[in-house]
Amino acid sequence: MINIGIIGGSGYTAGELLRLLAFHPNANIDFVYSTTNAGNAVFSVHEDLYGTLENTFTDTVNPDVDLVFLCLGHGKSLSFLEANNFSVSTKVIDLGNDFRLSKDASFKGKKFIYGLPELNRDAIKTAQYIANPGCFATAIQLALLPLAKNGLLSDTVHVNATTGSTGAGVMTSATSHHPWRMGNMSHYKAFGHQHLGEIIQSLKQLQNSFEQEVLFIPNRGDFPRGIFATLYTKLQSDFESVVKLYREYYEGEPFVKITTNAINMKLVLQTNNCFISLEEKGDYLLITSVIDNLVKGASGQAIENMNLMFGLEEATGLKLKAQGF
């Protein structure tokens, strides 16, 4: 069994981790850390776990656990690790953005590996520290990696993507408050979203010559979970060849499905899957990519990384069915 600690246990990503780990055959939840809820039952915050988990939140850590998941929100993981010492063998998966860029990836002489399995699987298997990708970044990178691998990104990439309200975190803000968000839609951080850095970094990892713009408009949806992303760029090869490249790149991948049919977001909700649809539109390639922002976009991918790090079958605990209707 893998003894696990979860830091920042009251947020959405921690709740999703707990939901999935509760039924993972190799996971033992040693502690759930939350300074604001210490002493309270975990199900008092994550009500869907009533009758499933009996854990109590704590404000102390066990430094000897096998693995720590950091669910602290962006910019807080580094300071937590500096203030809390874990054993030399403890592995860390950070769900924040502190270590995703290569310039920020070093910590106490060790390196955080960027945890996108479809890009860095071999490195993840031997890593001690993992920087889990962002949710938008996951959907967008998976839509573009086969093009970058084959040197076919030579024009501007246009991206329009909409995320559910859980992407804004558990703390209420003006734009996540239900009466404002329900029946409403808006964009934010157009062309300047924080996930652009990791997206471009991964594309350049596969296509070093990539210097084109990625024009990304993120949108707020009035649904709780999921990401629906559409991308388009100039076709640099015939469409049939491009489809073949995608199928070859993702052959054998447990969670990425390629189709030329229309797709919708409900196909992936509550799963660790990414569905990608390819369409030819004149001189352009239209790509649609859908994921669940809390599963493949966060906690599910973190468990996928855990499985790889501990030598387990990659889909262990993640063979999930979409919710449907």
N, C-alpha and C positions, 0 to 999 in steps of 0.2 A: 504494500500500500504506500501511496505517496502522501506524506503528512503535509498539510497545506495551511498557510495563514493568509487571510485576506485583510488588506489594509484599506480603510475607507469603506467600511462594510455597509453603510446605509444608502449608498447611491444606486442608480439604475444598473450600472455595469456590474457592481457587486451582487445585486439581487439576481441578475441573470446568471452570473457565475455560480451562485449558490443553488439556483434552480437546476442547472445542468450537472454540477458536481454531486448533488444529492443522489443522483442515479448513475454516477460514473463508477464502474466496477473496481477501479484502482485508486480512488480518491478517498482520503480521510480528512475532514475539515477539522483541523486542530484548534484554530481560533479565528474569530471574526472581530477585527479591531475597529472601534468607533469611540472616540472620546465623548461625543455628544449623546451616545446611547448606552454607555457602559452600564452593565447590570441588568439591562432589559433583554427580554427574549428576542431573538432574531426575527421571529414571526410577528412581533409587535410592529415592525417596520415593513417587512416583506410578508404581507398577509397571506399570499398564495402558498407560503411554506408552512402554514399552520398544519400540524399533524404530520409533517414531513421531516422537519429539522427541529431538534430540541436545543440547539446551541444558544448561548447567551453572549451578547456583545461584551467585549473587554477593552480596557484601556492599557493593557500590558501585552507584550509580545513574547512568544517563545522563540528565542534566537536559534534554536536547533531544528526548526522545521526543514523539510526537504525543499519546499518551494513557497515563495511569497508572491502573491498577486498584488500589485499596487493599483488601487482604484481611487486615487486621491484627487483627480482633476489636474488640469494642465498647470505645469509650473511648480508642483508641490512634491514631486517624487524625489528629486535630488536632495532637497533639504531633509526629507524624512530619512533617506538612506544615510546621510551624513550624521544624523542625530541618533540613529539606531543601528547597533552592530548585530549582524547575523553571522552564523558559523561560516567557515571558509568554503563549505560545501553547499550551502544554501543557494538554490537557483532563484532568480528574480525575473518576473514578467511584468513590465510596466505598461499599463493601459493608457497612460498619459502621453504627452508629447515631448517630455524633457529630453529624451535620448534618441529620437527618431532620425535626426540629421547626423551625418557622419562627423561633422565638426563638434557635435555635442555628445558623441557616443562613448567617450572614455570616462571611466569611473574607477578610481583607485587602482590604476594600472591595468584594468580589464575593459573590454569593449562590449557595448551593447550591440547585438546583431539585430538588424531590421527584420521583424518577424512576419514577412509575407511568404508563406510556404511555397507558393507557386513561382517565387523568384529565388528564394534563399534556403530551400529545404535542407541541403547538405550542411550548410553552416549552422542552421538552427539545431540540428541533431547533436552537435558537439558544443553548443553554446552554454554558458552559465547565466548570461544576462540577455534578455530579449526586450526589444522595444516594439510593442504591439502596434500595428498600423492604425491610422485614423479611419473612421467609417467612410467618409467621402473618398478618401485616398484609396481604400480597398476597392470600392466599386469602380473607380476611374482607372486605376492601374490595371486591374484585371481586364478591363475593356481595351487596353492599349498595348499590353506587354507583347503579344504576338507580332504586332506591327514593328515595335522597337527591335525585337529579336531579329527581324528580317530586314532591318534598315529601311523601313517603308514610311517612317515619319519624317516627311520633308516639307510639310506645309503646316499652317496654323491649325491647332486643334481647338474646336469650339465645344464647350461643355455646359450643359444646363442640368442641374440635379436638385431634387427636392427631398428633404429629410423630414422624418417625423419629430414630434415635440420632445421625445425622450432624448434626442440628440443634444438638447439644450441643457441637460442635467436635471437633477432632482430639485434644486432650489428654484423657486418661482422667480421669474423676471418679467419685465413688461411685455416681452414678446413670446413668452411661454405660458403666460396666464391664460387659462382655458377660455374665458369670455372673449379675449382678444384674438386668440388663435383660431377658435372654432368658426368655420365658415369664412375664413380669411386666408390670404396668401401674400407673401412678401419675399423680396430677395434681400440679401445682406452680404457684406464683404465682397462685393462683385470685383473680380479680377485680383483680389488680394487675400483670399482665404488662407488660413495657416497651413492647410494640407497641401498647398501647391508645392512647397519645398520638398516634401518627401515624394510627391508624384514625379517631379522633374528629376530628382536624384535617382529614382528607380529606372526611369526611361533612359537616362544617360548611362546607367550601369549596363544596359543591353545595347544601346546605340549611342556610343560616345560622341558622335557627331551631332547629336540632337541639340539644336539651338533655337528651335521654333517656339512661338508663343503657345501657351495653354491658356485660353481665355475661358475662365471658369466663373459661372454665375450660380451660386448656391441659393436655394429657396427654402423657406419654411412652409411645410404642409400642415394641414389641420387634422392629421392622423397621428397616432402615438408612435408607431414604429415603422421602419422601412426606409429604403432609399430607392428612388426611381431616377436614373441618370440617362440622358441622351447625349451622344457625342457625334460630331461629324468632322471629317477632314477629307482632303482630296484623295481619290483613289490613285495609287501609284502602281497598280497591277490590275489585271482583270479580276472581276469579282469572284469567279469560281476558284481562282488560285488563292485569293485572300481567305475565303472560307476554309480551304484545305489547310492553310497555314494555322488558322485558329484551331481546327480540329487536331492537328498534329501537336501543337504546343500544349494543349490541354488533354491529350490522350492519357488515360490512366489517372487523371486527377479526380479525387473523390468528391469534390464539391463544386466544380465549375462545369456547367452544361452549355454547349453551343448549339444554336438553332438559327434557321432563317425564317422562322415563323414569328409572328407578333407575340410578345410576352407582357405580363403584368406583374405588379408587385406582390400580389397575394400568392404567387407561385412559390415564394421563398420565405414568407413570414414564419417565424418560429423555427427556422432551419439555419444550418450553416452553409447553405448553398448560395452560389452566384449563378444566375442565368444571364447569358449574353446572346442577344439577337443581332444578326448582321443583315443589312439591307443595302441594295445598290440604288442610289438616287442620282441619276445622271452621272456627273463626274465625281460624285461624292460617295463616301462610305458612311452610312448611318449606323451607329452602334447603340444599342440599348443595353444597359447593365442594371440588374436589380439585386439587392441584398436586404437582409434584415440588419439594421444598423446596430442592434444590440447583440446579435449572434455573430455572423460572419464579420460584421463591422466592429466587433469589440470582444465580448466574452467568449463566444464560440471559437473565434480564431485564437484567442489566448489559450483555450483548452487544446485546440489543435496543435499549437506550439508546445504545450506541456507534453502531449502525447509523443511528439517527435523527440523532445529533450530526454524523455525517460525511456525511449526505446519501445514504446507501445505502438500498436496499429493506429494509424493517423486518425481514423474516424471513430475511435473508441469513445463512447458516450455522446456521440454527435450524429447518430443515425436517426434523424428527426424528420417528421412529416410536416409539411406546410399545413397551416390552420384551415385553409379553404374558406368556408363561409360561416 
